[in-house]
């Protein structure tokens, strides 16, 4: 997170003999201008550097005005842990550990938990910037799923229905960190197997489902982690705080 920014306008107050009301008004104007400038630069960096996670990151942003002279800007872990992981970075981790604690998990007759995880795909021409999307569908898969929905609604594509070159099972290379090693893992099926066009009123989506349970392979749900984006620090370094203070002060003095 960014360090505190302290603005001293005492010299201006003394030079222009500002009274208490004028002093408070100047301090408020200066603070608002700095916050607006930072938020503008931050939003620009977010838009430029984040894509699929952009919405999730923005959801965690908060601006807490403690009083007329103090404001805290940051990312709330309650709103999104992912946002903080993007900002500060995160080592590789096992997603299954989180699934094991999910309130949505179910249990089989043997008392073992399982969870059905949806994967929503953007259509070939879509931007696919929402964190809800797992990627764009290849045009061949999109066409096949659309055609199948017209004759067998809700049914996903089988492996045999996929073009041969898209039946390939993806592999994840081994992940080695300072403290942990995750073995190479190969998907049991093509990531496009099971994709179906599902319609809800006037909306439709292309989705597949993957089952996870405590019996799933140990390395089947490993996330490679995140490189620290440090967007807040970057935005602060790009600010010209003194310029903002100078312009705000000049405008204020011109109007008193």
C-alpha positions in Angstrom: 0.0 0.0 0.0 1.1 3.6 -0.5 2.5 5.6 2.4 0.7 8.6 3.9 0.9 11.9 2.0 1.2 15.0 4.2 0.5 18.4 2.7 1.8 21.5 4.6 0.1 24.8 3.5 1.1 26.7 6.6 3.4 29.0 4.6 0.6 30.0 2.3 -1.7 30.6 5.3 0.8 32.9 6.9 1.7 34.7 3.7 -1.9 35.6 2.9 -3.1 36.0 6.4 -5.9 33.5 5.9 -8.5 33.2 8.6 -9.8 29.9 10.1 -12.6 29.5 7.6 -10.4 30.3 4.6 -7.7 27.9 5.9 -10.2 25.1 6.2 -11.6 25.8 2.8 -8.1 25.8 1.2 -7.2 22.5 2.9 -10.4 20.8 1.8 -9.9 22.0 -1.8 -6.3 20.8 -1.8 -7.1 17.4 -0.4 -10.0 16.9 -2.9 -7.7 17.9 -5.8 -5.0 15.4 -4.7 -7.5 12.6 -4.3 -9.1 13.3 -7.7 -5.7 13.4 -9.4 -4.6 10.1 -7.8 -7.9 8.4 -8.7 -7.7 9.6 -12.3 -4.1 8.2 -12.7 -5.0 5.0 -10.8 -8.1 4.3 -13.0 -5.9 4.9 -16.1 -3.3 2.4 -15.0 -6.0 -0.1 -14.1 -7.6 0.2 -17.5 -4.2 -0.2 -19.3 -2.7 -3.0 -17.3 -5.6 -5.3 -16.2 -8.0 -7.1 -18.5 -10.0 -10.1 -17.2 -9.4 -9.1 -13.5 -10.2 -5.4 -14.0 -13.7 -5.5 -12.7 -12.7 -7.6 -9.6 -9.9 -5.2 -8.8 -12.1 -2.1 -9.1 -14.7 -3.7 -6.8 -12.2 -3.6 -4.0 -11.4 0.1 -4.3 -12.5 2.3 -1.4 -12.2 6.0 -0.6 -12.7 6.6 3.1 -13.1 10.3 4.1 -12.2 10.2 7.8 -12.9 13.9 8.2 -12.5 17.1 6.2 -8.7 16.8 6.2 -8.0 13.1 6.1 -8.8 10.6 3.4 -7.7 6.9 3.1 -7.7 5.3 -0.4 -7.0 1.6 -0.8 -8.2 -1.9 -1.6 -10.5 -3.8 0.7 -9.8 -7.5 1.2 -13.4 -8.0 2.3 -14.6 -6.8 -1.1 -12.0 -8.9 -3.0 -8.9 -10.9 -1.9 -8.0 -11.2 -5.5 -7.5 -7.4 -5.8 -4.9 -7.5 -3.1 -3.2 -10.5 -4.6 -2.9 -8.6 -7.9 -1.6 -5.5 -6.2 0.9 -7.1 -3.8 1.6 -10.3 -5.7 0.9 -13.9 -4.6 2.9 -17.2 -4.7 1.4 -20.2 -6.4 -1.4 -21.7 -4.4 -3.9 -24.6 -4.3 -7.4 -23.4 -5.2 -8.8 -26.6 -3.9 -8.0 -25.5 -0.4 -10.5 -22.6 -0.8 -13.1 -24.9 -2.4 -12.9 -27.2 0.6 -14.2 -24.3 2.8 -16.9 -23.1 0.4 -20.4 -22.8 1.7 -21.6 -24.1 -1.7 -19.9 -27.5 -1.4 -22.0 -30.6 -1.2 -21.3 -34.1 0.3 -21.7 -37.6 -1.1 -23.0 -40.6 0.7 -19.6 -41.3 2.1 -19.4 -37.8 3.6 -16.8 -36.5 1.2 -17.2 -33.0 -0.2 -17.5 -32.0 -3.8 -18.3 -28.8 -5.8 -19.3 -28.1 -9.4 -17.4 -25.1 -10.7 -18.8 -23.2 -13.8 -16.5 -21.9 -16.5 -18.0 -19.2 -18.6 -16.5 -18.4 -22.0 -16.7 -15.2 -24.0 -17.8 -15.4 -27.7 -15.1 -15.0 -30.3 -15.8 -11.4 -31.0 -16.3 -10.3 -27.4 -13.7 -8.3 -25.4 -14.0 -10.8 -22.6 -12.6 -8.4 -20.0 -15.0 -9.4 -17.2 -13.5 -11.7 -14.6 -16.6 -13.9 -15.2 -15.0 -15.1 -18.4 -12.5 -18.0 -18.6 -11.4 -17.0 -22.0 -12.7 -16.7 -25.6 -14.2 -19.6 -27.4 -12.5 -20.6 -30.7 -14.9 -19.8 -33.5 -15.3 -23.6 -34.3 -16.4 -24.4 -30.8 -18.8 -21.4 -30.7 -20.4 -22.5 -33.9 -20.8 -26.1 -32.8 -22.2 -25.2 -29.4 -24.7 -22.8 -31.0 -25.8 -25.4 -33.5 -26.2 -28.1 -30.8 -28.3 -25.7 -28.7 -30.8 -25.4 -31.5 -31.5 -29.2 -31.6 -30.5 -30.3 -28.1 -30.8 -27.3 -25.7 -28.6 -27.4 -22.6 -26.5 -30.3 -23.8 -22.7 -29.7 -23.8 -20.3 -30.7 -26.6 -18.7 -34.1 -26.3 -15.1 -34.7 -27.0 -15.9 -36.5 -30.2 -17.9 -33.5 -31.4 -14.9 -31.1 -31.1 -12.5 -30.5 -34.0 -9.5 -32.9 -33.6 -7.0 -30.1 -32.9 -9.2 -28.9 -30.0 -9.5 -32.2 -28.3 -6.0 -31.9 -27.0 -5.7 -31.9 -23.2 -3.8 -29.0 -21.9 -0.7 -29.4 -19.7 0.5 -27.2 -16.9 4.3 -27.1 -16.5 5.8 -27.9 -13.1 5.8 -24.9 -10.7 8.8 -24.5 -8.4 9.0 -21.9 -5.7 11.3 -21.3 -2.8 9.2 -23.4 -0.5 6.9 -25.5 -2.7 7.0 -27.6 -5.8 3.9 -28.4 -7.8 4.2 -31.3 -10.3 3.2 -31.0 -14.0 -0.5 -31.6 -14.5 -2.4 -32.6 -17.6 -6.2 -32.1 -17.9 -8.2 -35.2 -18.2 -10.3 -33.7 -21.0 -10.2 -30.8 -23.4 -11.2 -27.5 -21.7 -13.9 -27.1 -24.4 -15.5 -30.5 -23.7 -18.9 -29.9 -22.1 -19.3 -26.3 -23.4 -23.0 -25.5 -24.0 -25.0 -22.5 -24.9 -27.4 -21.8 -22.1 -30.2 -19.3 -22.4 -31.8 -17.3 -19.5 -34.6 -15.2 -20.8 -33.1 -12.9 -23.3 -29.5 -13.6 -22.2 -27.3 -16.4 -23.2 -23.9 -17.7 -22.2 -21.4 -20.4 -23.2 -20.5 -22.4 -20.1 -18.9 -25.7 -19.1 -18.7 -27.3 -15.7 -15.8 -29.0 -13.9 -16.2 -31.2 -10.8 -13.8 -30.8 -7.9 -13.7 -32.8 -4.7 -11.4 -34.0 -2.0 -10.6 -36.9 -4.2 -9.4 -34.7 -7.1 -5.7 -35.1 -8.1 -3.4 -33.3 -5.7 -2.0 -30.9 -8.4 -5.2 -30.5 -10.4 -6.2 -27.0 -9.1 -2.9 -25.2 -8.7 -2.8 -21.5 -9.6 0.5 -20.1 -10.7 0.1 -17.0 -8.6 0.4 -13.4 -9.4 3.2 -10.9 -10.2 2.8 -7.8 -8.0 1.3 -5.0 -10.1 1.9 -2.3 -7.5 -0.6 -0.1 -9.4 -1.1 2.2 -6.4 2.6 2.8 -5.9 3.0 3.3 -9.7 0.1 5.8 -9.7 1.6 7.8 -6.8 5.0 8.0 -8.5 3.3 9.4 -11.6 1.6 12.2 -9.6 3.0 15.7 -9.5 1.7 16.6 -6.1 3.3 19.9 -5.8 1.8 21.0 -9.2 -1.6 20.0 -8.0 -1.1 21.9 -4.7 0.1 25.0 -6.6 -2.7 25.0 -9.1 -5.3 24.5 -6.4 -3.9 27.2 -4.3 -3.7 29.7 -7.1 -7.3 29.0 -8.0 -8.4 29.4 -4.4 -6.5 32.7 -3.9 -7.9 34.1 -7.1 -11.4 33.6 -5.7 -11.1 35.0 -2.2 
